């Protein structure tokens, strides 16, 4: 606190946003805050808007990452997508962030090239490990999935994590650069984000 620093806790794929908020509040929001990631919530069956509503007031950084979320026969599929090309409404996300967050930096780091992950919500064994999932939060997530769709663009997929053949690695590197540039253009032109110089 004397140095004016805050520890930022990322909402990851292991806690719900309200649980992360409990940790921040219990530790002390004067020196602990949220590294608010909009890409991880879908992996814990949360609508990213709920995450912004809950963690926005204690955020020290906003990390933009888009996703596709859609219904499948076995549950709900989630997959990261280039910013502006998923199903998350980032115009509403940014509007809410401007309303509830303190002045913070916005960070964009796409992680694409991974296959869709199926959340087997109809399997009692799968759902048994999500005992803290709240019904209202699940309803918001299912509404997102109901109106969602698979990723409709071209994407190179890392087929075996950790074992990438050189041609695939080169293609993934090119794809990440392309997705980063497209996402930054979307952030600037559609979301009106970026450094604004006044002279």
SERO-4910 file (N, C-alpha, C, O; in steps of 0.05 Angstrom, whole numbers):
BEGIN
 pado doro    nc1    nc2    nc3   cac1   cac2   cac3    cc1    cc2    cc3    oc1    oc2    oc3
  Unk    A     16    -24      0      0      0      0     17     25      0     10     45    -13
  Unk    A     40     24     15     58     47     15     69     53    -13     74     76    -19
  Unk    A     73     32    -29     83     36    -55     62     43    -76     68     48    -99
  Unk    A     37     42    -68     15     48    -86      9     26   -106     -1     31   -128
  Unk    A     16      2    -98     11    -21   -116    -13    -38   -107    -20    -38    -84
  Unk    A    -25    -50   -127    -47    -69   -122    -40    -96   -134    -29    -97   -156
  Unk    A    -48   -117   -121    -46   -144   -131    -72   -149   -147    -94   -145   -137
  Unk    A    -69   -158   -172    -92   -164   -189    -96   -194   -191    -78   -209   -199
  Unk    A   -120   -203   -184   -127   -231   -185   -144   -235   -210   -165   -223   -214
  Unk    A   -135   -253   -228   -150   -258   -252   -173   -278   -247   -169   -298   -233
  Unk    A   -196   -271   -257   -218   -290   -256   -212   -312   -277   -211   -306   -301
  Unk    A   -206   -336   -267   -196   -356   -285   -218   -377   -289   -241   -371   -287
  Unk    A   -210   -402   -296   -229   -423   -302   -234   -441   -278   -242   -464   -281
  Unk    A   -230   -430   -254   -234   -447   -230   -252   -435   -209   -261   -449   -190
  Unk    A   -259   -409   -212   -276   -396   -193   -298   -380   -208   -293   -370   -229
  Unk    A   -321   -378   -195   -342   -361   -206   -334   -332   -199   -318   -327   -181
  Unk    A   -346   -313   -213   -338   -285   -208   -345   -276   -180   -330   -261   -168
  Unk    A   -367   -286   -169   -374   -278   -142   -355   -290   -121   -350   -278   -100
  Unk    A   -343   -313   -127   -323   -324   -109   -297   -308   -111   -284   -303    -90
  Unk    A   -289   -299   -135   -266   -282   -138   -270   -256   -123   -252   -246   -110
  Unk    A   -294   -245   -124   -301   -220   -110   -299   -224    -80   -290   -206    -66
  Unk    A   -307   -247    -70   -305   -253    -42   -276   -253    -32   -270   -242    -11
  Unk    A   -258   -264    -49   -230   -265    -42   -219   -236    -41   -204   -229    -22
  Unk    A   -226   -220    -61   -216   -192    -62   -226   -176    -38   -211   -162    -25
  Unk    A   -252   -179    -32   -264   -164    -10   -252   -173     17   -247   -156     34
  Unk    A   -248   -199     20   -237   -209     45   -208   -201     49   -200   -195     71
  Unk    A   -193   -201     27   -165   -193     29   -162   -163     34   -144   -155     49
  Unk    A   -179   -148     22   -178   -119     25   -176   -105     -2   -154   -105    -15
  Unk    A   -198    -94    -11   -199    -82    -38   -180    -57    -41   -176    -47    -63
  Unk    A   -170    -48    -18   -151    -25    -20   -124    -33    -32   -109    -16    -41
  Unk    A   -117    -59    -31    -92    -68    -43    -94    -93    -60    -74   -102    -71
  Unk    A   -118   -104    -63   -123   -126    -81   -146   -119    -99   -167   -108    -91
  Unk    A   -143   -125   -125   -164   -118   -145   -168   -141   -164   -156   -162   -162
  Unk    A   -184   -136   -184   -191   -156   -205   -176   -151   -231   -177   -128   -241
  Unk    A   -162   -171   -241   -153   -171   -268   -176   -184   -284   -178   -208   -286
  Unk    A   -194   -167   -294   -220   -176   -304   -217   -186   -333   -214   -170   -351
  Unk    A   -219   -212   -336   -217   -225   -362   -245   -232   -372   -260   -246   -358
  Unk    A   -251   -223   -396   -278   -229   -407   -279   -255   -423   -300   -263   -432
  Unk    A   -256   -268   -425   -255   -294   -440   -259   -318   -423   -269   -338   -433
  Unk    A   -251   -317   -398   -252   -340   -381   -280   -347   -370   -286   -370   -364
  Unk    A   -298   -327   -366   -324   -333   -354   -340   -355   -368   -353   -371   -355
  Unk    A   -338   -357   -394   -355   -377   -408   -347   -406   -401   -363   -424   -403
  Unk    A   -322   -409   -392   -312   -436   -385   -322   -445   -357   -320   -468   -350
  Unk    A   -333   -425   -342   -346   -432   -316   -376   -426   -318   -389   -422   -297
  Unk    A   -386   -426   -342   -415   -423   -347   -426   -397   -337   -447   -396   -324
  Unk    A   -411   -375   -343   -419   -348   -335   -421   -331   -360   -405   -333   -379
  Unk    A   -441   -313   -360   -443   -293   -381   -421   -272   -374   -421   -262   -351
  Unk    A   -404   -264   -392   -383   -244   -386   -395   -218   -375   -381   -204   -360
  Unk    A   -419   -211   -382   -431   -187   -371   -434   -189   -341   -430   -170   -327
  Unk    A   -442   -213   -331   -445   -217   -302   -417   -213   -289   -416   -203   -266
  Unk    A   -396   -222   -302   -369   -219   -291   -362   -190   -289   -351   -181   -269
  Unk    A   -368   -174   -309   -363   -145   -309   -379   -132   -287   -368   -115   -272
  Unk    A   -404   -139   -284   -421   -127   -263   -410   -133   -235   -410   -115   -218
  Unk    A   -400   -157   -231   -390   -165   -205   -362   -155   -199   -357   -145   -177
  Unk    A   -344   -158   -218   -316   -152   -213   -308   -124   -223   -287   -114   -215
  Unk    A   -324   -111   -239   -318    -85   -249   -311    -64   -228   -292    -50   -231
  Unk    A   -327    -62   -207   -321    -42   -187   -294    -45   -173   -284    -25   -161
  Unk    A   -282    -69   -174   -256    -73   -161   -235    -79   -182   -213    -90   -175
  Unk    A   -240    -73   -207   -221    -80   -229   -197    -61   -229   -200    -37   -224
  Unk    A   -174    -72   -235   -150    -55   -240   -141    -58   -269   -123    -43   -278
  Unk    A   -153    -76   -283   -146    -81   -312   -170    -95   -324   -182   -112   -312
  Unk    A   -176    -88   -349   -198   -101   -364   -185   -116   -388   -173   -103   -405
  Unk    A   -188   -142   -389   -176   -158   -410   -199   -167   -429   -217   -182   -421
  Unk    A   -198   -158   -453   -219   -165   -473   -211   -190   -488   -189   -191   -500
  Unk    A   -228   -210   -487   -225   -234   -503   -253   -244   -510   -270   -247   -493
  Unk    A   -257   -250   -536   -284   -257   -545   -287   -288   -546   -267   -302   -546
  Unk    A   -311   -297   -547   -318   -325   -547   -342   -331   -564   -359   -313   -568
  Unk    A   -344   -355   -574   -369   -365   -585   -380   -384   -564   -365   -399   -551
  Unk    A   -406   -384   -560   -420   -401   -541   -445   -410   -555   -461   -394   -565
  Unk    A   -449   -436   -556   -473   -446   -571   -481   -474   -561   -465   -489   -549
  Unk    A   -507   -480   -565   -518   -505   -556   -508   -528   -574   -505   -525   -598
  Unk    A   -504   -551   -562   -498   -575   -576   -515   -598   -565   -530   -594   -545
  Unk    A   -514   -621   -577   -530   -643   -568   -522   -651   -540   -539   -660   -524
  Unk    A   -497   -648   -533   -487   -657   -507   -485   -635   -486   -477   -641   -463
  Unk    A   -491   -611   -493   -489   -589   -474   -485   -562   -488   -500   -555   -505
  Unk    A   -465   -548   -479   -458   -522   -490   -429   -522   -498   -411   -530   -482
  Unk    A   -423   -513   -522   -395   -510   -532   -386   -482   -528   -400   -463   -532
  Unk    A   -360   -479   -519   -348   -453   -516   -321   -454   -530   -307   -474   -529
  Unk    A   -314   -431   -542   -288   -430   -557   -281   -400   -559   -298   -383   -565
  Unk    A   -256   -394   -554   -246   -367   -558   -246   -360   -588   -240   -377   -604
  Unk    A   -252   -335   -594   -253   -325   -621   -240   -298   -623   -236   -285   -602
  Unk    A   -233   -289   -647   -222   -262   -649   -242   -241   -638   -266   -244   -642
  Unk    A   -231   -220   -626   -248   -199   -615   -266   -187   -636   -258   -179   -657
  Unk    A   -292   -186   -629   -312   -176   -647   -324   -196   -666   -343   -190   -681
  Unk    A   -315   -221   -664   -325   -242   -682   -339   -265   -666   -346   -285   -678
  Unk    A   -342   -261   -640   -356   -281   -624   -384   -273   -619   -396   -258   -635
  Unk    A   -396   -283   -597   -424   -277   -591   -427   -258   -568   -449   -251   -560
  Unk    A   -405   -250   -556   -406   -231   -533   -411   -203   -544   -397   -194   -563
  Unk    A   -430   -189   -532   -436   -161   -541   -417   -142   -527   -422   -133   -505
  Unk    A   -395   -136   -541   -375   -119   -528   -382    -89   -527   -371    -74   -511
  Unk    A   -401    -81   -543   -411    -54   -540   -425    -51   -513   -421    -30   -499
  Unk    A   -440    -70   -505   -453    -70   -479   -433    -74   -456   -435    -62   -435
  Unk    A   -413    -92   -461   -392    -97   -441   -377    -71   -435   -373    -64   -412
  Unk    A   -369    -57   -456   -353    -32   -452   -371    -11   -439   -361      5   -422
  Unk    A   -396     -9   -447   -414     11   -435   -417      5   -405   -416     24   -389
  Unk    A   -420    -20   -398   -422    -27   -369   -396    -22   -355   -396    -13   -332
  Unk    A   -374    -29   -367   -347    -24   -355   -343      6   -350   -333     14   -329
  Unk    A   -352     23   -368   -349     52   -364   -367     61   -341   -360     81   -328
  Unk    A   -388     47   -337   -407     54   -315   -397     45   -288   -398     60   -268
  Unk    A   -386     21   -286   -380      9   -260   -350      8   -252   -344      6   -229
  Unk    A   -332      9   -272   -304      6   -266   -291     33   -259   -300     54   -269
  Unk    A   -271     33   -242   -255     57   -239   -239     61   -265   -239     44   -282
  Unk    A   -225     84   -268   -208     88   -292   -187     66   -293   -170     64   -275
  Unk    A   -187     50   -314   -169     28   -317   -159     26   -346   -171     37   -364
  Unk    A   -137     11   -349   -128      5   -376   -143    -19   -387   -152    -36   -372
  Unk    A   -145    -20   -413   -158    -42   -427   -137    -57   -443   -121    -45   -457
  Unk    A   -137    -84   -440   -116   -101   -452   -129   -121   -470   -151   -131   -464
  Unk    A   -117   -126   -493   -128   -146   -512   -107   -167   -518    -85   -161   -529
  Unk    A   -113   -192   -511    -95   -214   -517   -111   -237   -527   -123   -252   -511
  Unk    A   -113   -241   -553   -128   -264   -563   -113   -290   -559    -89   -291   -562
  Unk    A   -128   -311   -552   -117   -338   -552   -136   -354   -569   -157   -364   -559
  Unk    A   -129   -358   -594   -146   -374   -612   -131   -398   -622   -107   -401   -616
  Unk    A   -144   -415   -636   -131   -439   -646   -136   -463   -629   -123   -484   -632
  Unk    A   -154   -460   -610   -161   -483   -593   -188   -493   -601   -206   -478   -609
  Unk    A   -193   -519   -599   -219   -530   -607   -241   -522   -587   -235   -515   -565
  Unk    A   -266   -523   -596   -288   -518   -577   -287   -538   -554   -280   -561   -557
  Unk    A   -293   -528   -530   -295   -545   -507   -325   -549   -500   -340   -530   -499
  Unk    A   -333   -574   -497   -361   -580   -491   -365   -581   -461   -352   -596   -446
  Unk    A   -384   -565   -451   -392   -565   -423   -417   -583   -422   -438   -574   -430
  Unk    A   -414   -607   -411   -435   -627   -412   -456   -622   -391   -458   -637   -372
  Unk    A   -471   -601   -395   -490   -592   -374   -513   -612   -369   -527   -610   -349
  Unk    A   -517   -631   -388   -539   -651   -384   -529   -676   -370   -544   -694   -365
  Unk    A   -503   -677   -364   -491   -700   -351   -489   -695   -321   -475   -677   -313
  Unk    A   -504   -710   -305   -504   -706   -276   -476   -707   -264   -469   -693   -245
  Unk    A   -459   -725   -274   -431   -727   -264   -416   -701   -269   -401   -692   -251
  Unk    A   -419   -690   -293   -405   -665   -299   -415   -643   -281   -399   -628   -269
  Unk    A   -441   -641   -278   -453   -619   -262   -448   -623   -232   -450   -603   -217
  Unk    A   -442   -647   -224   -437   -652   -196   -413   -636   -186   -410   -630   -162
  Unk    A   -394   -630   -204   -370   -615   -196   -375   -585   -196   -356   -569   -191
  Unk    A   -399   -576   -202   -406   -548   -202   -427   -542   -181   -447   -528   -187
  Unk    A   -424   -551   -157   -444   -548   -136   -449   -519   -128   -471   -513   -119
  Unk    A   -430   -501   -132   -434   -473   -125   -446   -457   -147   -450   -433   -144
  Unk    A   -452   -469   -170   -464   -454   -192   -492   -445   -184   -509   -461   -176
  Unk    A   -497   -420   -188   -524   -408   -181   -542   -410   -204   -534   -406   -227
  Unk    A   -567   -417   -199   -587   -420   -220   -591   -396   -238   -592   -399   -262
  Unk    A   -592   -372   -226   -595   -348   -242   -571   -343   -261   -575   -333   -283
  Unk    A   -547   -349   -251   -523   -346   -268   -524   -366   -291   -516   -359   -313
  Unk    A   -532   -391   -285   -533   -411   -306   -554   -403   -327   -550   -406   -351
  Unk    A   -576   -391   -318   -597   -382   -337   -587   -361   -356   -593   -362   -380
  Unk    A   -571   -342   -346   -559   -321   -363   -540   -334   -383   -540   -326   -407
  Unk    A   -524   -353   -374   -505   -366   -392   -520   -382   -414   -512   -381   -437
  Unk    A   -541   -396   -406   -557   -412   -426   -571   -394   -446   -574   -402   -469
  Unk    A   -579   -370   -438   -591   -351   -456   -570   -342   -477   -576   -339   -500
  Unk    A   -545   -338   -468   -524   -331   -486   -519   -354   -506   -516   -349   -530
  Unk    A   -519   -379   -497   -515   -402   -514   -538   -405   -534   -534   -412   -557
  Unk    A   -562   -400   -524   -586   -403   -541   -585   -385   -566   -594   -392   -587
  Unk    A   -574   -361   -562   -572   -341   -584   -545   -342   -597   -540   -326   -615
  Unk    A   -528   -361   -589   -501   -362   -600   -499   -380   -624   -519   -391   -634
  Unk    A   -475   -384   -634   -469   -400   -657   -440   -408   -657   -424   -395   -644
  Unk    A   -433   -429   -672   -404   -436   -675   -389   -414   -689   -401   -396   -702
  Unk    A   -363   -414   -686   -346   -395   -700   -348   -400   -730   -346   -422   -739
  Unk    A   -354   -379   -745   -360   -382   -774   -337   -375   -792   -339   -377   -816
  Unk    A   -314   -366   -781   -291   -360   -797   -272   -383   -799   -277   -405   -788
  Unk    A   -250   -379   -813   -230   -400   -815   -212   -398   -790   -205   -377   -781
  Unk    A   -205   -422   -780   -187   -422   -757   -169   -447   -758   -179   -469   -760
  Unk    A   -143   -443   -755   -125   -465   -752   -127   -474   -723   -127   -458   -704
  Unk    A   -130   -500   -719   -133   -511   -692   -108   -527   -684    -99   -544   -699
  Unk    A    -99   -521   -660    -77   -537   -648    -88   -565   -641   -104   -567   -623
  Unk    A    -80   -585   -656    -93   -611   -653    -84   -627   -629   -100   -640   -616
  Unk    A    -58   -626   -622    -49   -640   -598    -34   -619   -581    -11   -612   -588
  Unk    A    -45   -610   -559    -32   -590   -542     -4   -598   -534      1   -621   -525
  Unk    A     15   -580   -538     43   -585   -530     59   -599   -551     84   -600   -548
  Unk    A     47   -610   -572     62   -623   -593     53   -612   -620     35   -623   -633
  Unk    A     66   -591   -628     57   -577   -653     78   -581   -674    102   -575   -671
  Unk    A     70   -592   -697     88   -594   -720     95   -567   -730     79   -548   -728
  Unk    A    118   -564   -741    129   -537   -749    110   -523   -768    105   -499   -764
  Unk    A     98   -536   -789     80   -521   -806     55   -511   -791     46   -489   -797
  Unk    A     45   -527   -772     22   -518   -757     30   -495   -738     15   -476   -735
  Unk    A     53   -497   -726     63   -476   -708     65   -450   -723     57   -429   -713
  Unk    A     76   -450   -747     78   -426   -763     51   -415   -770     47   -390   -770
  Unk    A     32   -432   -777      5   -423   -784     -9   -411   -759    -23   -391   -762
  Unk    A     -5   -423   -736    -17   -413   -711     -5   -385   -704    -20   -367   -696
  Unk    A     21   -382   -708     34   -356   -703     23   -335   -721     17   -313   -712
  Unk    A     21   -341   -747      9   -322   -766    -20   -315   -758    -28   -292   -759
  Unk    A    -35   -336   -751    -63   -332   -743    -65   -314   -719    -82   -296   -718
  Unk    A    -49   -318   -698    -50   -302   -674    -45   -273   -681    -58   -255   -671
  Unk    A    -25   -267   -698    -19   -240   -706    -42   -227   -721    -50   -204   -716
  Unk    A    -54   -243   -739    -77   -233   -754   -101   -227   -736   -114   -207   -738
  Unk    A   -106   -246   -717   -129   -242   -699   -124   -218   -680   -143   -204   -673
  Unk    A    -99   -214   -672    -92   -191   -655    -98   -165   -670   -110   -147   -659
  Unk    A    -89   -164   -695    -92   -139   -711   -122   -134   -716   -131   -111   -715
  Unk    A   -137   -155   -723   -166   -152   -728   -180   -143   -702   -198   -126   -703
  Unk    A   -172   -154   -680   -184   -147   -654   -178   -118   -646   -196   -104   -636
  Unk    A   -154   -109   -651   -147    -82   -645   -162    -62   -662   -171    -41   -653
  Unk    A   -165    -69   -688   -181    -52   -706   -210    -50   -697   -221    -29   -697
  Unk    A   -221    -73   -689   -249    -73   -678   -250    -56   -653   -269    -40   -650
  Unk    A   -231    -59   -635   -231    -43   -610   -230    -13   -615   -244      2   -602
  Unk    A   -214     -5   -635   -212     23   -642   -236     34   -656   -247     54   -648
  Unk    A   -245     20   -677   -266     30   -694   -294     26   -683   -311     43   -687
  Unk    A   -299      3   -671   -326     -3   -661   -330      4   -632   -351     15   -625
  Unk    A   -310     -1   -615   -313      3   -587   -301     30   -578   -304     38   -555
  Unk    A   -289     45   -596   -277     71   -591   -257     70   -568   -257     87   -550
  Unk    A   -240     49   -569   -219     46   -549   -192     53   -561   -189     54   -585
  Unk    A   -173     59   -544   -146     65   -553   -137     91   -541   -153    106   -529
  Unk    A   -112     97   -544   -100    121   -533   -110    145   -550   -107    145   -574
  Unk    A   -120    165   -536   -129    189   -550   -111    212   -542   -109    219   -519
  Unk    A    -97    223   -562    -78    245   -557    -93    272   -559   -110    276   -577
  Unk    A    -87    289   -540    -99    316   -541    -76    336   -543    -58    336   -526
  Unk    A    -77    353   -562    -55    372   -565    -65    400   -570    -49    419   -573
***
